[in-house]
Amino acid sequence: PEMMLWRMSYLDAHCHLQDPRARSHLTEWLAEARNVGITEFALGGVGPEDWGAQETLISEFSTARFYRSAGLHPWWVSAQEDSTIERALT
């Protein structure tokens, strides 16, 4: 009988690949991740500006599966006016 080989696939459960500082390395990092079986990435949301960056990443890099997160990081919240935080939550 033919032996079945299973290839394990992994998920990076928290990353910020949408960060502009990662942009110049993304193609290389995604290829390295794929080589070791990491094919899915949960993107940590920081604030509203970051949410758009997640959308851009998803549209530009179809070689991996990304999961968006519309979170508000406590550091972002602490630097904002209450009205800005309220707008972000609606």
Buried (B, 14 or more C-beta within 10 A) or exposed (E): EEEEEEEEEEEBEEBBBBBEEEBEEBEEBBEEBEEEEBBBBBBBBBBBEBBEBBEEBBEEBEEBEBEBBBBBBEEBBEEBEEEBBEEBEE
